[in-house]
Amino acid sequence: MKILIIEDEARIAKRIERMTRDFFDKETGILLCDSVENGLSIIDRNSIDLLLLDLNLNGEDGFDVLQNVVARSFQTIIISAYTDKAITAFGYGVLDFVGKPFDENRLTQAFRRFTSPEKQPNGDLQFLAVKKGKTIRLVPIKDIRYIKGAGIYTELHLSDNRIELHDKSLESLEKLLPSTFERIHKSFIVCWNEADKLIVEPGGKYSMLLKNAELLPVGRSKYKEIRHKMI
């Protein structure tokens, strides 16, 4: 695992590094930098798993980093005194926002959210970002009909029938999406508002019929839970 810390105050950066090493495996690679330019350079040259980002970097705006990397596969935790920016940050799909001053317990809570396989819905998420060449396009959450796993990527199936590729895995997205989205199969997450009815097929197979008449598979382990929710 590789973690990047972007923090301009050396004392705080070292404190975050120490707390990070205390939580994660000692073999975890930790990179530190103190500016937007250096941070983006490191991200371009390294495959990271987690970004710990301050929003005020020697007068530079940490959102410049966030806007450039929001479509990447890794998760981001903001560590900042600018708590009024939390809703905006969550709208960009960050995993957590740790306000300064912070203690080890609060940072550990954020790390546990990163390592936990459990769904932890983000009600403030407003869009997902997809990268097209050198540009980033923001896809409103309300326009997503369902999400399909496609190897290390995911497909965002939209209400206008377009499909956009996203770099984050289903597991990563499941931690970020609002509670209106439900994992119905190992390869599918559906917007609950798009679901019409549950269908039992011959041979003990289950499917979800969407309002647009598309049929998605339902995992056997998910059937009882989904049936209960649809009653």
C-alpha positions as CSV (number, residue, x, y, z in Angstrom):
1,M,0.0,0.0,0.0
2,K,1.2,3.5,-0.8
3,I,-0.1,6.7,1.0
4,L,0.5,10.3,0.0
5,I,0.3,13.1,2.6
6,I,0.0,16.6,1.2
7,E,0.5,19.0,4.1
8,D,2.5,22.3,4.1
9,E,3.1,22.5,7.9
10,A,6.1,20.2,8.6
11,R,5.1,19.5,12.3
12,I,1.6,18.5,11.3
13,A,2.8,16.4,8.4
14,K,5.2,14.5,10.7
15,R,2.3,14.0,13.2
16,I,0.0,12.6,10.4
17,E,2.8,10.4,9.2
18,R,3.4,9.0,12.7
19,M,-0.3,8.3,13.2
20,T,-0.5,6.7,9.8
21,R,2.4,4.4,10.5
22,D,0.8,3.5,13.9
23,F,-2.4,2.4,12.2
24,F,-1.2,0.7,9.0
25,D,1.3,-2.0,8.3
26,K,4.9,-0.9,8.9
27,E,5.7,-1.8,5.3
28,T,3.2,0.8,4.0
29,G,4.9,3.3,1.8
30,I,4.3,6.9,2.9
31,L,5.1,9.9,0.7
32,L,5.1,13.5,1.9
33,C,5.0,16.8,0.0
34,D,3.9,20.4,0.8
35,S,2.5,21.9,-2.4
36,V,-0.1,21.4,-5.1
37,E,2.5,21.2,-7.9
38,N,4.6,18.6,-6.1
39,G,1.5,16.6,-5.0
40,L,0.2,16.4,-8.6
41,S,3.7,15.4,-9.8
42,I,3.9,12.5,-7.2
43,I,0.4,11.3,-8.2
44,D,1.4,11.2,-11.8
45,R,4.5,9.2,-11.1
46,N,3.2,6.8,-8.5
47,S,0.3,4.4,-8.0
48,I,-1.2,5.4,-4.6
49,D,-4.0,3.9,-2.6
50,L,-4.9,6.8,-0.3
51,L,-4.4,10.5,-0.3
52,L,-4.4,12.6,2.9
53,L,-4.9,16.2,1.7
54,D,-4.8,19.6,3.4
55,L,-6.9,22.4,1.7
56,N,-4.6,25.3,2.4
57,L,-1.1,24.7,1.1
58,N,1.1,27.8,1.5
59,G,-1.8,29.9,0.2
60,E,-2.5,27.4,-2.6
61,D,-5.9,25.7,-2.7
62,G,-6.0,22.0,-2.1
63,F,-9.1,21.8,-4.2
64,D,-6.8,22.3,-7.2
65,V,-5.4,18.8,-6.3
66,L,-8.8,17.3,-5.6
67,Q,-10.3,18.6,-8.9
68,N,-7.4,17.0,-10.8
69,V,-7.5,13.6,-9.1
70,V,-11.2,13.1,-8.3
71,A,-11.6,10.6,-11.2
72,R,-8.6,8.5,-10.0
73,S,-9.0,5.0,-8.4
74,F,-7.6,5.9,-5.0
75,Q,-9.6,7.3,-2.0
76,T,-9.1,10.7,-0.5
77,I,-9.3,11.9,3.1
78,I,-9.3,15.7,3.7
79,I,-7.4,16.9,6.8
80,S,-8.2,20.7,7.1
81,A,-9.2,23.5,9.4
82,Y,-11.6,24.7,6.7
83,T,-14.5,22.7,8.0
84,D,-16.9,25.0,6.1
85,K,-15.6,23.2,3.0
86,A,-16.6,19.8,4.1
87,I,-19.9,19.6,2.2
88,T,-18.1,20.7,-1.0
89,A,-15.4,18.2,-0.4
90,F,-17.9,15.4,0.1
91,G,-19.6,16.5,-3.1
92,Y,-16.3,15.7,-4.9
93,G,-16.4,12.1,-3.5
94,V,-13.9,12.3,-0.6
95,L,-14.1,9.4,1.8
96,D,-13.9,11.5,5.0
97,F,-13.2,15.1,6.2
98,V,-11.1,15.3,9.4
99,G,-11.2,18.8,10.9
100,K,-8.2,20.5,12.5
101,P,-7.3,20.4,15.3
102,F,-7.6,16.6,15.4
103,D,-6.6,13.7,17.6
104,E,-5.4,10.2,16.9
105,N,-8.9,8.8,17.6
106,R,-10.5,10.9,14.9
107,L,-7.8,10.1,12.3
108,T,-8.1,6.4,13.2
109,Q,-11.8,6.6,12.6
110,A,-11.1,7.9,9.1
111,F,-8.6,5.1,8.4
112,R,-11.1,2.5,9.6
113,R,-13.6,3.8,7.1
114,F,-10.9,3.3,4.4
115,T,-10.1,-0.3,5.4
116,S,-13.6,-1.4,6.3
117,P,-15.4,-3.5,3.7
118,E,-18.8,-2.2,5.0
119,K,-20.9,0.3,3.1
120,Q,-20.7,3.7,4.7
121,P,-23.0,5.9,2.6
122,N,-22.1,9.5,1.8
123,G,-25.3,11.6,1.6
124,D,-23.5,14.6,0.4
125,L,-22.0,13.0,-2.7
126,Q,-23.3,15.0,-5.7
127,F,-21.4,13.6,-8.6
128,L,-18.8,11.2,-9.8
129,A,-15.9,12.3,-12.0
130,V,-14.9,10.5,-15.2
131,K,-11.6,11.2,-17.1
132,K,-11.8,11.7,-20.8
133,G,-8.3,12.2,-22.2
134,K,-6.9,15.2,-20.3
135,T,-10.3,16.5,-19.2
136,I,-12.5,15.6,-16.3
137,R,-16.3,15.4,-16.6
138,L,-18.6,15.5,-13.6
139,V,-21.5,13.0,-13.8
140,P,-24.4,14.0,-11.4
141,I,-25.4,11.2,-9.0
142,K,-29.0,11.7,-9.9
143,D,-28.3,10.7,-13.5
144,I,-26.9,7.3,-12.7
145,R,-29.3,4.4,-13.3
146,Y,-26.9,1.6,-12.2
147,I,-23.2,0.8,-12.0
148,K,-21.6,-2.3,-13.4
149,G,-18.2,-3.8,-12.4
150,A,-15.9,-4.0,-15.4
151,G,-12.6,-5.4,-14.1
152,I,-10.6,-2.8,-12.3
153,Y,-13.0,-0.1,-13.7
154,T,-16.8,0.4,-13.4
155,E,-19.4,1.4,-15.9
156,L,-21.8,4.2,-15.0
157,H,-25.1,3.5,-16.9
158,L,-26.9,6.8,-17.1
159,S,-30.5,7.8,-17.5
160,D,-29.9,9.0,-21.0
161,N,-28.6,5.5,-21.9
162,R,-24.9,6.7,-22.1
163,I,-22.2,4.7,-20.4
164,E,-19.2,6.3,-18.8
165,L,-16.1,4.5,-17.5
166,H,-15.0,5.3,-13.9
167,D,-11.6,4.4,-12.4
168,K,-12.9,3.4,-8.9
169,S,-13.9,-0.2,-8.2
170,L,-17.4,-1.2,-7.1
171,E,-16.1,-1.7,-3.6
172,S,-14.6,1.8,-3.5
173,L,-17.8,3.4,-4.9
174,E,-20.0,1.4,-2.5
175,K,-18.3,3.3,0.4
176,L,-19.1,6.6,-1.2
177,L,-22.6,6.4,-2.7
178,P,-25.8,7.6,-1.0
179,S,-28.2,5.1,0.6
180,T,-30.4,5.4,-2.5
181,F,-27.9,2.9,-4.1
182,E,-28.0,-0.8,-3.4
183,R,-25.5,-3.6,-4.1
184,I,-27.7,-6.3,-5.7
185,H,-25.0,-8.5,-7.1
186,K,-21.2,-8.9,-7.0
187,S,-21.1,-6.9,-10.3
188,F,-24.0,-4.5,-9.9
189,I,-25.1,-1.5,-7.8
190,V,-28.5,-0.1,-8.7
191,C,-30.2,3.2,-7.9
192,W,-33.1,2.1,-5.8
193,N,-35.4,4.7,-7.5
194,E,-34.9,2.9,-10.8
195,A,-36.0,-0.5,-9.4
196,D,-39.4,-1.8,-10.5
197,K,-39.8,-5.3,-9.3
198,L,-37.9,-8.5,-8.3
199,I,-38.3,-11.5,-10.5
200,V,-37.8,-15.1,-9.6
201,E,-36.6,-17.1,-12.7
202,P,-36.4,-20.9,-13.3
203,G,-33.5,-22.6,-11.8
204,G,-33.4,-20.5,-8.7
205,K,-32.1,-17.4,-10.4
206,Y,-33.2,-13.9,-9.4
207,S,-33.3,-10.6,-11.4
208,M,-34.2,-7.0,-10.9
209,L,-36.5,-5.4,-13.5
210,L,-35.8,-1.7,-13.9
211,K,-38.3,1.0,-14.8
212,N,-36.7,1.2,-18.3
213,A,-37.3,-2.5,-18.8
214,E,-33.6,-3.5,-18.3
215,L,-33.0,-6.7,-16.4
216,L,-30.1,-7.0,-13.9
217,P,-29.0,-10.1,-12.1
218,V,-29.5,-10.4,-8.3
219,G,-27.1,-12.4,-6.2
220,R,-28.6,-15.3,-4.2
221,S,-27.1,-14.0,-1.0
222,K,-28.8,-10.6,-1.7
223,Y,-32.3,-11.9,-2.6
224,K,-33.9,-12.0,0.9
225,E,-32.6,-8.6,1.9
226,I,-33.8,-7.0,-1.4
227,R,-37.2,-8.7,-1.3
228,H,-37.7,-7.4,2.3
229,K,-36.9,-3.8,1.1
230,M,-39.3,-4.0,-1.8
231,I,-42.3,-5.1,0.3
